[in-house]
Amino acid sequence: MKRLSVAVAALALIGSLGCTNMSKTQQGALSGAALGAGAGAAIGALSGGNAGIGAGIGGALGGMAGALIGNSQEKRGY
């Protein structure tokens, strides 16, 4: 479990380094997917389920939520 958390954190850090040329929607989707995957993996592992399935579901939901929030920020001009 600890290895998975470190791997997700490392991927999130690496992914965030390349965000300078991305739109707010794209940045939100990437950030949301990384955070969602990490949270989903943790919840899946702690609840006795499959951490991989939790990461997949969390990543998908986090990516969608992040994209919606990023898109909203683009429209508002943030």
All heavy atoms as TSV, in Angstrom:
chain	resi	resn	atom	element	x	y	z
A	1	MET	N	N	0.825	-1.193	0.000
A	1	MET	CA	C	0.000	0.000	0.000
A	1	MET	C	C	0.870	1.257	0.000
A	1	MET	O	O	0.572	2.213	-0.683
A	1	MET	CB	C	-0.914	-0.075	1.221
A	1	MET	CG	C	-1.794	1.128	1.398
A	1	MET	SD	S	-2.842	1.336	-0.016
A	1	MET	CE	C	-3.248	3.014	0.130
A	2	LYS	N	N	1.917	1.225	0.805
A	2	LYS	CA	C	2.790	2.387	0.892
A	2	LYS	C	C	3.468	2.659	-0.454
A	2	LYS	O	O	3.614	3.807	-0.861
A	2	LYS	CB	C	3.838	2.148	1.969
A	2	LYS	CG	C	4.374	3.373	2.596
A	2	LYS	CD	C	5.274	3.012	3.755
A	2	LYS	CE	C	5.240	4.108	4.769
A	2	LYS	NZ	N	6.094	3.835	5.903
A	3	ARG	N	N	3.848	1.588	-1.146
A	3	ARG	CA	C	4.488	1.750	-2.455
A	3	ARG	C	C	3.540	2.399	-3.453
A	3	ARG	O	O	3.940	3.242	-4.243
A	3	ARG	CB	C	4.919	0.399	-3.003
A	3	ARG	CG	C	6.107	-0.176	-2.339
A	3	ARG	CD	C	6.357	-1.521	-2.937
A	3	ARG	NE	N	7.767	-1.723	-3.138
A	3	ARG	CZ	C	8.284	-2.853	-3.512
A	3	ARG	NH1	N	7.507	-3.891	-3.743
A	3	ARG	NH2	N	9.581	-2.971	-3.683
A	4	LEU	N	N	2.275	1.968	-3.407
A	4	LEU	CA	C	1.285	2.510	-4.335
A	4	LEU	C	C	1.074	3.999	-4.082
A	4	LEU	O	O	1.013	4.786	-5.019
A	4	LEU	CB	C	-0.038	1.754	-4.209
A	4	LEU	CG	C	-1.144	2.189	-5.150
A	4	LEU	CD1	C	-0.729	1.995	-6.606
A	4	LEU	CD2	C	-2.407	1.411	-4.863
A	5	SER	N	N	1.006	4.376	-2.809
A	5	SER	CA	C	0.815	5.793	-2.479
A	5	SER	C	C	1.995	6.635	-2.951
A	5	SER	O	O	1.808	7.737	-3.476
A	5	SER	CB	C	0.650	5.957	-0.963
A	5	SER	OG	O	-0.498	5.289	-0.528
A	6	VAL	N	N	3.198	6.128	-2.766
A	6	VAL	CA	C	4.388	6.850	-3.214
A	6	VAL	C	C	4.400	6.958	-4.731
A	6	VAL	O	O	4.720	8.013	-5.289
A	6	VAL	CB	C	5.670	6.157	-2.693
A	6	VAL	CG1	C	6.910	6.756	-3.323
A	6	VAL	CG2	C	5.731	6.258	-1.185
A	7	ALA	N	N	4.003	5.879	-5.415
A	7	ALA	CA	C	3.977	5.898	-6.882
A	7	ALA	C	C	2.957	6.906	-7.400
A	7	ALA	O	O	3.239	7.657	-8.339
A	7	ALA	CB	C	3.670	4.506	-7.419
A	8	VAL	N	N	1.782	6.946	-6.791
A	8	VAL	CA	C	0.748	7.896	-7.218
A	8	VAL	C	C	1.204	9.326	-6.965
A	8	VAL	O	O	1.026	10.206	-7.810
A	8	VAL	CB	C	-0.595	7.591	-6.513
A	8	VAL	CG1	C	-1.592	8.699	-6.750
A	8	VAL	CG2	C	-1.160	6.267	-6.993
A	9	ALA	N	N	1.823	9.564	-5.813
A	9	ALA	CA	C	2.317	10.910	-5.506
A	9	ALA	C	C	3.406	11.335	-6.487
A	9	ALA	O	O	3.431	12.481	-6.942
A	9	ALA	CB	C	2.844	10.967	-4.074
A	10	ALA	N	N	4.286	10.410	-6.830
A	10	ALA	CA	C	5.350	10.721	-7.784
A	10	ALA	C	C	4.779	11.031	-9.164
A	10	ALA	O	O	5.220	11.977	-9.830
A	10	ALA	CB	C	6.340	9.564	-7.871
A	11	LEU	N	N	3.795	10.254	-9.592
A	11	LEU	CA	C	3.174	10.511	-10.890
A	11	LEU	C	C	2.449	11.853	-10.904
A	11	LEU	O	O	2.486	12.573	-11.899
A	11	LEU	CB	C	2.208	9.386	-11.254
A	11	LEU	CG	C	2.851	8.083	-11.680
A	11	LEU	CD1	C	1.779	7.000	-11.863
A	11	LEU	CD2	C	3.641	8.254	-12.953
A	12	ALA	N	N	1.800	12.189	-9.808
A	12	ALA	CA	C	1.118	13.478	-9.728
A	12	ALA	C	C	2.120	14.624	-9.817
A	12	ALA	O	O	1.872	15.623	-10.496
A	12	ALA	CB	C	0.317	13.567	-8.436
A	13	LEU	N	N	3.249	14.475	-9.158
A	13	LEU	CA	C	4.277	15.515	-9.202
A	13	LEU	C	C	4.853	15.648	-10.609
A	13	LEU	O	O	4.978	16.755	-11.135
A	13	LEU	CB	C	5.395	15.201	-8.209
A	13	LEU	CG	C	6.572	16.172	-8.201
A	13	LEU	CD1	C	6.106	17.556	-7.772
A	13	LEU	CD2	C	7.663	15.676	-7.290
A	14	ILE	N	N	5.171	14.531	-11.224
A	14	ILE	CA	C	5.718	14.561	-12.586
A	14	ILE	C	C	4.696	15.151	-13.553
A	14	ILE	O	O	5.029	15.952	-14.413
A	14	ILE	CB	C	6.151	13.149	-13.029
A	14	ILE	CG1	C	7.378	12.720	-12.223
A	14	ILE	CG2	C	6.456	13.107	-14.518
A	14	ILE	CD1	C	7.723	11.258	-12.362
A	15	GLY	N	N	3.434	14.756	-13.397
A	15	GLY	CA	C	2.384	15.269	-14.272
A	15	GLY	C	C	2.172	16.757	-14.113
A	15	GLY	O	O	1.910	17.468	-15.081
A	16	SER	N	N	2.309	17.246	-12.893
A	16	SER	CA	C	2.074	18.669	-12.669
A	16	SER	C	C	3.203	19.528	-13.235
A	16	SER	O	O	3.020	20.711	-13.494
A	16	SER	CB	C	1.907	18.949	-11.178
A	16	SER	OG	O	3.120	18.725	-10.492
A	17	LEU	N	N	4.375	18.954	-13.436
A	17	LEU	CA	C	5.488	19.725	-13.993
A	17	LEU	C	C	5.251	20.109	-15.445
A	17	LEU	O	O	5.773	21.104	-15.916
A	17	LEU	CB	C	6.790	18.927	-13.876
A	17	LEU	CG	C	7.288	18.664	-12.460
A	17	LEU	CD1	C	8.517	17.774	-12.487
A	17	LEU	CD2	C	7.563	19.950	-11.721
A	18	GLY	N	N	4.461	19.333	-16.172
A	18	GLY	CA	C	4.209	19.611	-17.578
A	18	GLY	C	C	2.930	20.375	-17.833
A	18	GLY	O	O	2.437	20.411	-18.949
A	19	CYS	N	N	2.373	20.993	-16.816
A	19	CYS	CA	C	1.070	21.651	-16.943
A	19	CYS	C	C	1.137	23.089	-17.431
A	19	CYS	O	O	0.111	23.734	-17.549
A	19	CYS	CB	C	0.344	21.625	-15.599
A	19	CYS	SG	S	-0.229	20.007	-15.125
A	20	THR	N	N	2.295	23.607	-17.717
A	20	THR	CA	C	2.392	25.028	-18.036
A	20	THR	C	C	1.698	25.389	-19.346
A	20	THR	O	O	1.197	26.492	-19.475
A	20	THR	CB	C	3.863	25.477	-18.108
A	20	THR	OG1	O	4.551	24.653	-19.038
A	20	THR	CG2	C	4.512	25.383	-16.752
A	21	ASN	N	N	1.657	24.491	-20.306
A	21	ASN	CA	C	1.031	24.796	-21.588
A	21	ASN	C	C	-0.367	24.205	-21.712
A	21	ASN	O	O	-0.897	24.119	-22.804
A	21	ASN	CB	C	1.905	24.274	-22.727
A	21	ASN	CG	C	3.224	25.015	-22.809
A	21	ASN	OD1	O	3.291	26.188	-22.483
A	21	ASN	ND2	N	4.265	24.324	-23.224
A	22	MET	N	N	-0.940	23.808	-20.602
A	22	MET	CA	C	-2.262	23.190	-20.629
A	22	MET	C	C	-3.332	24.206	-20.249
A	22	MET	O	O	-3.070	25.156	-19.505
A	22	MET	CB	C	-2.315	22.017	-19.640
A	22	MET	CG	C	-1.352	20.890	-19.963
A	22	MET	SD	S	-1.351	19.656	-18.671
A	22	MET	CE	C	-2.550	18.534	-19.325
A	23	SER	N	N	-4.535	23.971	-20.740
A	23	SER	CA	C	-5.658	24.818	-20.349
A	23	SER	C	C	-6.081	24.461	-18.925
A	23	SER	O	O	-5.671	23.443	-18.377
A	23	SER	CB	C	-6.829	24.602	-21.302
A	23	SER	OG	O	-7.370	23.305	-21.119
A	24	LYS	N	N	-6.915	25.297	-18.331
A	24	LYS	CA	C	-7.416	25.020	-16.981
A	24	LYS	C	C	-8.205	23.718	-16.953
A	24	LYS	O	O	-8.133	22.970	-15.982
A	24	LYS	CB	C	-8.301	26.168	-16.496
A	24	LYS	CG	C	-7.579	27.441	-16.221
A	24	LYS	CD	C	-6.874	27.382	-14.902
A	24	LYS	CE	C	-6.282	28.742	-14.589
A	24	LYS	NZ	N	-5.429	28.710	-13.424
A	25	THR	N	N	-8.950	23.421	-18.000
A	25	THR	CA	C	-9.713	22.181	-18.058
A	25	THR	C	C	-8.781	20.978	-18.064
A	25	THR	O	O	-8.990	20.009	-17.338
A	25	THR	CB	C	-10.602	22.158	-19.316
A	25	THR	OG1	O	-11.474	23.296	-19.287
A	25	THR	CG2	C	-11.429	20.888	-19.394
A	26	GLN	N	N	-7.732	21.048	-18.854
A	26	GLN	CA	C	-6.778	19.946	-18.924
A	26	GLN	C	C	-6.017	19.784	-17.610
A	26	GLN	O	O	-5.807	18.671	-17.144
A	26	GLN	CB	C	-5.797	20.175	-20.073
A	26	GLN	CG	C	-6.442	20.098	-21.441
A	26	GLN	CD	C	-5.533	20.625	-22.536
A	26	GLN	OE1	O	-4.656	21.457	-22.305
A	26	GLN	NE2	N	-5.745	20.138	-23.752
A	27	GLN	N	N	-5.621	20.886	-17.005
A	27	GLN	CA	C	-4.932	20.822	-15.718
A	27	GLN	C	C	-5.833	20.212	-14.652
A	27	GLN	O	O	-5.404	19.387	-13.853
A	27	GLN	CB	C	-4.494	22.217	-15.275
A	27	GLN	CG	C	-3.368	22.796	-16.073
A	27	GLN	CD	C	-3.045	24.219	-15.646
A	27	GLN	OE1	O	-3.658	24.776	-14.744
A	27	GLN	NE2	N	-2.072	24.825	-16.301
A	28	GLY	N	N	-7.086	20.630	-14.647
A	28	GLY	CA	C	-8.043	20.103	-13.667
A	28	GLY	C	C	-8.281	18.616	-13.848
A	28	GLY	O	O	-8.354	17.869	-12.873
A	29	ALA	N	N	-8.387	18.186	-15.098
A	29	ALA	CA	C	-8.604	16.769	-15.370
A	29	ALA	C	C	-7.410	15.942	-14.905
A	29	ALA	O	O	-7.576	14.891	-14.276
A	29	ALA	CB	C	-8.863	16.551	-16.856
A	30	LEU	N	N	-6.211	16.405	-15.196
A	30	LEU	CA	C	-5.004	15.675	-14.797
A	30	LEU	C	C	-4.869	15.630	-13.282
A	30	LEU	O	O	-4.618	14.581	-12.697
A	30	LEU	CB	C	-3.768	16.322	-15.424
A	30	LEU	CG	C	-2.437	15.660	-15.106
A	30	LEU	CD1	C	-2.396	14.245	-15.666
A	30	LEU	CD2	C	-1.296	16.471	-15.689
A	31	SER	N	N	-5.044	16.762	-12.634
A	31	SER	CA	C	-4.927	16.819	-11.173
A	31	SER	C	C	-6.003	15.982	-10.510
A	31	SER	O	O	-5.732	15.244	-9.559
A	31	SER	CB	C	-5.055	18.261	-10.681
A	31	SER	OG	O	-4.140	19.083	-11.313
A	32	GLY	N	N	-7.224	16.117	-10.990
A	32	GLY	CA	C	-8.328	15.355	-10.418
A	32	GLY	C	C	-8.147	13.861	-10.589
A	32	GLY	O	O	-8.436	13.082	-9.678
A	33	ALA	N	N	-7.659	13.449	-11.745
A	33	ALA	CA	C	-7.432	12.028	-11.989
A	33	ALA	C	C	-6.349	11.488	-11.067
A	33	ALA	O	O	-6.483	10.395	-10.505
A	33	ALA	CB	C	-7.050	11.792	-13.445
A	34	ALA	N	N	-5.270	12.241	-10.877
A	34	ALA	CA	C	-4.189	11.787	-9.998
A	34	ALA	C	C	-4.661	11.689	-8.552
A	34	ALA	O	O	-4.408	10.688	-7.873
A	34	ALA	CB	C	-3.001	12.737	-10.108
A	35	LEU	N	N	-5.347	12.717	-8.088
A	35	LEU	CA	C	-5.844	12.693	-6.710
A	35	LEU	C	C	-6.910	11.619	-6.514
A	35	LEU	O	O	-6.923	10.926	-5.500
A	35	LEU	CB	C	-6.397	14.066	-6.325
A	35	LEU	CG	C	-5.376	15.175	-6.185
A	35	LEU	CD1	C	-6.064	16.522	-5.978
A	35	LEU	CD2	C	-4.438	14.892	-5.039
A	36	GLY	N	N	-7.794	11.495	-7.485
A	36	GLY	CA	C	-8.842	10.479	-7.399
A	36	GLY	C	C	-8.288	9.066	-7.409
A	36	GLY	O	O	-8.756	8.198	-6.679
A	37	ALA	N	N	-7.272	8.836	-8.228
A	37	ALA	CA	C	-6.654	7.511	-8.275
A	37	ALA	C	C	-5.987	7.178	-6.955
A	37	ALA	O	O	-6.104	6.056	-6.448
A	37	ALA	CB	C	-5.637	7.439	-9.408
A	38	GLY	N	N	-5.295	8.141	-6.386
A	38	GLY	CA	C	-4.653	7.914	-5.090
A	38	GLY	C	C	-5.666	7.640	-3.989
A	38	GLY	O	O	-5.511	6.705	-3.199
A	39	ALA	N	N	-6.712	8.451	-3.947
A	39	ALA	CA	C	-7.740	8.263	-2.922
A	39	ALA	C	C	-8.487	6.947	-3.138
A	39	ALA	O	O	-8.760	6.222	-2.181
A	39	ALA	CB	C	-8.722	9.437	-2.955
A	40	GLY	N	N	-8.804	6.641	-4.393
A	40	GLY	CA	C	-9.498	5.392	-4.678
A	40	GLY	C	C	-8.678	4.169	-4.322
A	40	GLY	O	O	-9.199	3.181	-3.791
A	41	ALA	N	N	-7.385	4.216	-4.594
A	41	ALA	CA	C	-6.503	3.102	-4.236
A	41	ALA	C	C	-6.435	2.934	-2.724
A	41	ALA	O	O	-6.486	1.815	-2.214
A	41	ALA	CB	C	-5.108	3.329	-4.811
A	42	ALA	N	N	-6.322	4.041	-2.017
A	42	ALA	CA	C	-6.245	3.979	-0.560
A	42	ALA	C	C	-7.538	3.433	0.035
A	42	ALA	O	O	-7.514	2.554	0.898
A	42	ALA	CB	C	-5.944	5.365	0.003
A	43	ILE	N	N	-8.664	3.935	-0.431
A	43	ILE	CA	C	-9.946	3.467	0.092
A	43	ILE	C	C	-10.160	1.998	-0.253
A	43	ILE	O	O	-10.616	1.213	0.575
A	43	ILE	CB	C	-11.098	4.338	-0.445
A	43	ILE	CG1	C	-11.002	5.740	0.155
A	43	ILE	CG2	C	-12.452	3.708	-0.143
A	43	ILE	CD1	C	-11.911	6.760	-0.488
A	44	GLY	N	N	-9.818	1.624	-1.480
A	44	GLY	CA	C	-9.957	0.229	-1.882
A	44	GLY	C	C	-9.107	-0.703	-1.039
A	44	GLY	O	O	-9.547	-1.774	-0.626
A	45	ALA	N	N	-7.882	-0.312	-0.770
A	45	ALA	CA	C	-6.990	-1.152	0.027
A	45	ALA	C	C	-7.418	-1.204	1.490
A	45	ALA	O	O	-7.391	-2.268	2.107
A	45	ALA	CB	C	-5.565	-0.637	-0.083
A	46	LEU	N	N	-7.811	-0.065	2.044
A	46	LEU	CA	C	-8.196	-0.023	3.451
A	46	LEU	C	C	-9.509	-0.751	3.730
A	46	LEU	O	O	-9.718	-1.261	4.816
A	46	LEU	CB	C	-8.296	1.426	3.934
A	46	LEU	CG	C	-6.978	2.181	4.012
A	46	LEU	CD1	C	-7.223	3.642	4.358
A	46	LEU	CD2	C	-6.061	1.545	5.042
A	47	SER	N	N	-10.389	-0.787	2.750
A	47	SER	CA	C	-11.677	-1.449	2.948
A	47	SER	C	C	-11.608	-2.944	2.657
A	47	SER	O	O	-12.616	-3.628	2.746
A	47	SER	CB	C	-12.749	-0.803	2.068
A	47	SER	OG	O	-12.470	-1.042	0.698
A	48	GLY	N	N	-10.443	-3.426	2.297
A	48	GLY	CA	C	-10.295	-4.850	2.022
A	48	GLY	C	C	-10.618	-5.220	0.593
A	48	GLY	O	O	-10.631	-6.391	0.237
A	49	GLY	N	N	-10.855	-4.241	-0.241
A	49	GLY	CA	C	-11.163	-4.490	-1.648
A	49	GLY	C	C	-9.906	-4.460	-2.501
A	49	GLY	O	O	-8.789	-4.597	-2.013
A	50	ASN	N	N	-10.098	-4.255	-3.765
A	50	ASN	CA	C	-9.000	-4.235	-4.722
A	50	ASN	C	C	-8.539	-2.789	-4.926
A	50	ASN	O	O	-9.305	-1.935	-5.377
A	50	ASN	CB	C	-9.472	-4.835	-6.044
A	50	ASN	CG	C	-8.352	-5.035	-7.026
A	50	ASN	OD1	O	-7.402	-4.267	-7.070
A	50	ASN	ND2	N	-8.474	-6.069	-7.832
A	51	ALA	N	N	-7.273	-2.521	-4.605
A	51	ALA	CA	C	-6.734	-1.164	-4.738
A	51	ALA	C	C	-6.694	-0.721	-6.194
A	51	ALA	O	O	-6.902	0.454	-6.496
A	51	ALA	CB	C	-5.337	-1.080	-4.132
A	52	GLY	N	N	-6.455	-1.646	-7.121
A	52	GLY	CA	C	-6.408	-1.298	-8.544
A	52	GLY	C	C	-7.751	-0.844	-9.076
A	52	GLY	O	O	-7.836	0.131	-9.837
A	53	ILE	N	N	-8.799	-1.543	-8.683
A	53	ILE	CA	C	-10.140	-1.143	-9.119
A	53	ILE	C	C	-10.505	0.206	-8.498
A	53	ILE	O	O	-11.059	1.081	-9.159
A	53	ILE	CB	C	-11.170	-2.227	-8.760
A	53	ILE	CG1	C	-10.906	-3.471	-9.602
A	53	ILE	CG2	C	-12.593	-1.717	-8.960
A	53	ILE	CD1	C	-11.757	-4.671	-9.241
A	54	GLY	N	N	-10.162	0.383	-7.223
A	54	GLY	CA	C	-10.418	1.665	-6.563
A	54	GLY	C	C	-9.690	2.800	-7.242
A	54	GLY	O	O	-10.232	3.889	-7.417
A	55	ALA	N	N	-8.445	2.541	-7.654
A	55	ALA	CA	C	-7.670	3.571	-8.347
A	55	ALA	C	C	-8.293	3.916	-9.691
A	55	ALA	O	O	-8.360	5.084	-10.079
A	55	ALA	CB	C	-6.228	3.110	-8.537
A	56	GLY	N	N	-8.759	2.917	-10.400
A	56	GLY	CA	C	-9.387	3.163	-11.705
A	56	GLY	C	C	-10.662	3.971	-11.592
A	56	GLY	O	O	-10.866	4.945	-12.322
A	57	ILE	N	N	-11.514	3.575	-10.659
A	57	ILE	CA	C	-12.783	4.295	-10.467
A	57	ILE	C	C	-12.514	5.705	-9.944
A	57	ILE	O	O	-13.088	6.684	-10.433
A	57	ILE	CB	C	-13.703	3.512	-9.513
A	57	ILE	CG1	C	-14.141	2.197	-10.175
A	57	ILE	CG2	C	-14.914	4.345	-9.114
A	57	ILE	CD1	C	-14.842	1.240	-9.248
A	58	GLY	N	N	-11.637	5.815	-8.954
A	58	GLY	CA	C	-11.307	7.129	-8.397
A	58	GLY	C	C	-10.670	8.048	-9.424
A	58	GLY	O	O	-10.965	9.238	-9.477
A	59	GLY	N	N	-9.794	7.485	-10.260
A	59	GLY	CA	C	-9.154	8.286	-11.302
A	59	GLY	C	C	-10.144	8.805	-12.324
A	59	GLY	O	O	-10.084	9.962	-12.747
A	60	ALA	N	N	-11.076	7.948	-12.712
A	60	ALA	CA	C	-12.084	8.360	-13.696
A	60	ALA	C	C	-12.994	9.447	-13.126
A	60	ALA	O	O	-13.235	10.478	-13.784
A	60	ALA	CB	C	-12.905	7.156	-14.131
A	61	LEU	N	N	-13.481	9.232	-11.910
A	61	LEU	CA	C	-14.371	10.227	-11.302
A	61	LEU	C	C	-13.629	11.525	-10.991
A	61	LEU	O	O	-14.155	12.621	-11.210
A	61	LEU	CB	C	-14.993	9.658	-10.027
A	61	LEU	CG	C	-15.969	8.494	-10.233
A	61	LEU	CD1	C	-16.430	7.949	-8.893
A	61	LEU	CD2	C	-17.148	8.917	-11.077
A	62	GLY	N	N	-12.400	11.407	-10.507
A	62	GLY	CA	C	-11.604	12.598	-10.211
A	62	GLY	C	C	-11.261	13.381	-11.461
A	62	GLY	O	O	-11.263	14.608	-11.459
A	63	GLY	N	N	-10.976	12.675	-12.539
A	63	GLY	CA	C	-10.679	13.350	-13.804
A	63	GLY	C	C	-11.869	14.130	-14.334
A	63	GLY	O	O	-11.729	15.261	-14.800
A	64	MET	N	N	-13.049	13.509	-14.240
A	64	MET	CA	C	-14.257	14.205	-14.703
A	64	MET	C	C	-14.548	15.430	-13.837
A	64	MET	O	O	-14.853	16.508	-14.354
A	64	MET	CB	C	-15.453	13.260	-14.700
A	64	MET	CG	C	-15.404	12.241	-15.809
A	64	MET	SD	S	-16.904	11.258	-15.945
A	64	MET	CE	C	-16.791	10.227	-14.504
A	65	ALA	N	N	-14.439	15.265	-12.515
A	65	ALA	CA	C	-14.706	16.393	-11.618
A	65	ALA	C	C	-13.689	17.508	-11.835
A	65	ALA	O	O	-14.047	18.691	-11.888
A	65	ALA	CB	C	-14.677	15.915	-10.171
A	66	GLY	N	N	-12.424	17.142	-11.974
A	66	GLY	CA	C	-11.388	18.148	-12.198
A	66	GLY	C	C	-11.579	18.898	-13.504
A	66	GLY	O	O	-11.365	20.108	-13.577
A	67	ALA	N	N	-11.996	18.181	-14.541
A	67	ALA	CA	C	-12.245	18.830	-15.830
A	67	ALA	C	C	-13.406	19.810	-15.737
A	67	ALA	O	O	-13.349	20.907	-16.299
A	67	ALA	CB	C	-12.517	17.780	-16.902
A	68	LEU	N	N	-14.446	19.432	-15.021
A	68	LEU	CA	C	-15.596	20.332	-14.861
A	68	LEU	C	C	-15.209	21.594	-14.083
A	68	LEU	O	O	-15.591	22.703	-14.455
A	68	LEU	CB	C	-16.739	19.609	-14.150
A	68	LEU	CG	C	-17.445	18.533	-14.964
A	68	LEU	CD1	C	-18.430	17.766	-14.090
A	68	LEU	CD2	C	-18.159	19.146	-16.158
A	69	ILE	N	N	-14.428	21.411	-13.029
A	69	ILE	CA	C	-13.993	22.570	-12.242
A	69	ILE	C	C	-13.057	23.457	-13.064
A	69	ILE	O	O	-13.189	24.679	-13.066
A	69	ILE	CB	C	-13.323	22.108	-10.939
A	69	ILE	CG1	C	-14.359	21.460	-10.022
A	69	ILE	CG2	C	-12.623	23.275	-10.228
A	69	ILE	CD1	C	-13.782	20.729	-8.828
A	70	GLY	N	N	-12.122	22.853	-13.775
A	70	GLY	CA	C	-11.212	23.622	-14.627
A	70	GLY	C	C	-11.941	24.380	-15.716
A	70	GLY	O	O	-11.622	25.535	-16.023
A	71	ASN	N	N	-12.934	23.733	-16.319
A	71	ASN	CA	C	-13.725	24.381	-17.355
A	71	ASN	C	C	-14.492	25.575	-16.794
A	71	ASN	O	O	-14.591	26.618	-17.431
A	71	ASN	CB	C	-14.681	23.364	-17.983
A	71	ASN	CG	C	-15.375	23.904	-19.217
A	71	ASN	OD1	O	-14.941	24.882	-19.795
A	71	ASN	ND2	N	-16.449	23.261	-19.608
A	72	SER	N	N	-15.030	25.420	-15.586
A	72	SER	CA	C	-15.720	26.516	-14.937
A	72	SER	C	C	-14.781	27.693	-14.680
A	72	SER	O	O	-15.153	28.848	-14.870
A	72	SER	CB	C	-16.329	26.022	-13.620
A	72	SER	OG	O	-16.898	27.074	-12.902
A	73	GLN	N	N	-13.544	27.395	-14.276
A	73	GLN	CA	C	-12.575	28.464	-14.042
A	73	GLN	C	C	-12.198	29.163	-15.337
A	73	GLN	O	O	-12.015	30.393	-15.351
A	73	GLN	CB	C	-11.317	27.891	-13.383
A	73	GLN	CG	C	-11.505	27.492	-11.963
A	73	GLN	CD	C	-10.246	26.900	-11.348
A	73	GLN	OE1	O	-9.316	26.546	-12.040
A	73	GLN	NE2	N	-10.237	26.800	-10.028
A	74	GLU	N	N	-12.091	28.394	-16.426
A	74	GLU	CA	C	-11.791	29.017	-17.731
A	74	GLU	C	C	-12.884	29.992	-18.124
A	74	GLU	O	O	-12.611	31.100	-18.593
A	74	GLU	CB	C	-11.675	27.937	-18.807
A	74	GLU	CG	C	-10.317	27.336	-18.940
A	74	GLU	CD	C	-10.248	26.368	-20.095
A	74	GLU	OE1	O	-10.604	26.767	-21.222
A	74	GLU	OE2	O	-9.833	25.233	-19.867
A	75	LYS	N	N	-14.129	29.595	-17.944
A	75	LYS	CA	C	-15.246	30.450	-18.337
A	75	LYS	C	C	-15.315	31.719	-17.496
A	75	LYS	O	O	-15.726	32.761	-17.980
A	75	LYS	CB	C	-16.560	29.673	-18.202
A	75	LYS	CG	C	-16.720	28.635	-19.275
A	75	LYS	CD	C	-18.037	27.907	-19.148
A	75	LYS	CE	C	-18.173	26.868	-20.253
A	75	LYS	NZ	N	-19.445	26.139	-20.168
A	76	ARG	N	N	-14.903	31.633	-16.231
A	76	ARG	CA	C	-14.918	32.790	-15.355
A	76	ARG	C	C	-13.700	33.676	-15.535
A	76	ARG	O	O	-13.659	34.789	-15.023
A	76	ARG	CB	C	-15.012	32.353	-13.904
A	76	ARG	CG	C	-16.326	31.734	-13.557
A	76	ARG	CD	C	-16.357	31.380	-12.104
A	76	ARG	NE	N	-17.611	30.725	-11.776
A	76	ARG	CZ	C	-17.943	30.334	-10.578
A	76	ARG	NH1	N	-17.104	30.537	-9.576
A	76	ARG	NH2	N	-19.087	29.757	-10.367
A	77	GLY	N	N	-12.686	33.173	-16.197
A	77	GLY	CA	C	-11.492	33.966	-16.455
A	77	GLY	C	C	-10.451	33.922	-15.358
A	77	GLY	O	O	-9.635	34.824	-15.237
A	78	TYR	N	N	-10.433	32.875	-14.551
A	78	TYR	CA	C	-9.427	32.739	-13.490
A	78	TYR	C	C	-8.120	32.308	-14.037
A	78	TYR	O	O	-7.893	31.525	-14.785
A	78	TYR	CB	C	-9.868	31.767	-12.400
A	78	TYR	CG	C	-11.036	32.248	-11.581
A	78	TYR	CD1	C	-12.134	31.435	-11.385
A	78	TYR	CD2	C	-11.019	33.501	-11.000
A	78	TYR	CE1	C	-13.200	31.855	-10.622
A	78	TYR	CE2	C	-12.101	33.929	-10.237
A	78	TYR	CZ	C	-13.182	33.105	-10.055
A	78	TYR	OH	O	-14.233	33.529	-9.311
